[in-house]
Amino acid sequence: MSTIQQHYQSVTQRLQQACADCGRDPASVRLLAVSKTKPADMVEAVYNLGQRAFGENYVQDGMDKITALSHLDDIEWHFIGPLQSNKSRIVAEHFHWLETLDREKIARRLHEQRPHTMPPLNVLLQVNISGEEQKSGVLPADVEALAQSIASLDRLQLRGLMCIPEHTDDNEVLAEQFRAMKALSQQLQQQHPQADVLSMGMSGDLELAIACGSTEVRIGTDIFGARDYPASKS
Ligand SMILES: *Cc1c(COP(=O)(O)O)cnc(C)c1O
């Protein structure tokens, strides 16, 4: 068995175990394989193991792989990095999901740029749940207002929330932030029932995120190995 196959299987087993430990159906948690900085042939190897959803952080790095793998017609590309407005067209024209929407201005651009030949772009609002000043994301108090303005843009489909919690080894602090996200997600769904995705949990904390209600974990390192070169800012 190849190393990547071993890594992939051990991640899917961890995911299943984490669901079993808190009495959740494994089908209720999507695995997003975060392939940023990794080459297209590695993505294809993981696709061949059955994985369909891949996450990319850099517009050009992602676009190169989308082009190289265009023969895989059921692969699903999620953009999960910070998005500058001058790069929004590439995301609008080539990705299936954007998980880091946090501004109305970008939402309007994406709405105008999304081709009519494609289904609406699925979007998650990135929430700055730790309230750290330098961090991207909409503050919890502003989620509903942004959700409202997206609801009027028919080329976008609001699907839920995403967060990158504070970088800490303190599981209690992390759990508090994950639980706050879960509460926010439930609140959002009262007005926007289709916004039921909650993207949280990475290689180091997927068990805790699942126990707190995550419906999508984003795993890079534990599938693809350590990132081996600093991706150039695209
Ligand atoms: C890189 C990245 C991940 C994956 O992190 P790992 O620790 O490598 O699993 C998940 N989410 C986002 C937003 C990322 O940028």
The ligand as an SDF file (V2000), in Angstrom:
LIG
                    3D

 15 15  0  0  0  0  0  0  0  0999 V2000
   -4.1030   24.5080    5.4530 C   0  0  0  0  0  0  0  0  0  0  0  0
   -5.4930   24.5920    5.9340 C   0  0  0  0  0  0  0  0  0  0  0  0
   -6.1400   23.4590    6.4640 C   0  0  0  0  0  0  0  0  0  0  0  0
   -5.4620   22.1180    6.6560 C   0  0  0  0  0  0  0  0  0  0  0  0
   -4.6520   22.1760    7.7750 O   0  0  0  0  0  0  0  0  0  0  0  0
   -3.8260   20.8790    8.2680 P   0  0  0  0  0  0  0  0  0  0  0  0
   -3.4100   21.2560    9.6330 O   0  0  0  0  0  0  0  0  0  0  0  0
   -2.6930   20.7240    7.3120 O   0  0  0  0  0  0  0  0  0  0  0  0
   -4.7590   19.7200    8.2540 O   0  0  0  0  0  0  0  0  0  0  0  0
   -7.4710   23.6010    6.8330 C   0  0  0  0  0  0  0  0  0  0  0  0
   -8.1260   24.7730    6.6960 N   0  0  0  0  0  0  0  0  0  0  0  0
   -7.5380   25.8620    6.1920 C   0  0  0  0  0  0  0  0  0  0  0  0
   -8.3230   27.1250    6.0550 C   0  0  0  0  0  0  0  0  0  0  0  0
   -6.2010   25.8120    5.7980 C   0  0  0  0  0  0  0  0  0  0  0  0
   -5.6210   26.9180    5.3130 O   0  0  0  0  0  0  0  0  0  0  0  0
  1  2  1  0
  2  3  1  0
  2 14  2  0
  3  4  1  0
  3 10  2  0
  4  5  1  0
  5  6  1  0
  6  7  2  0
  6  8  1  0
  6  9  1  0
 10 11  1  0
 11 12  2  0
 12 13  1  0
 12 14  1  0
 14 15  1  0
M  END
$$$$
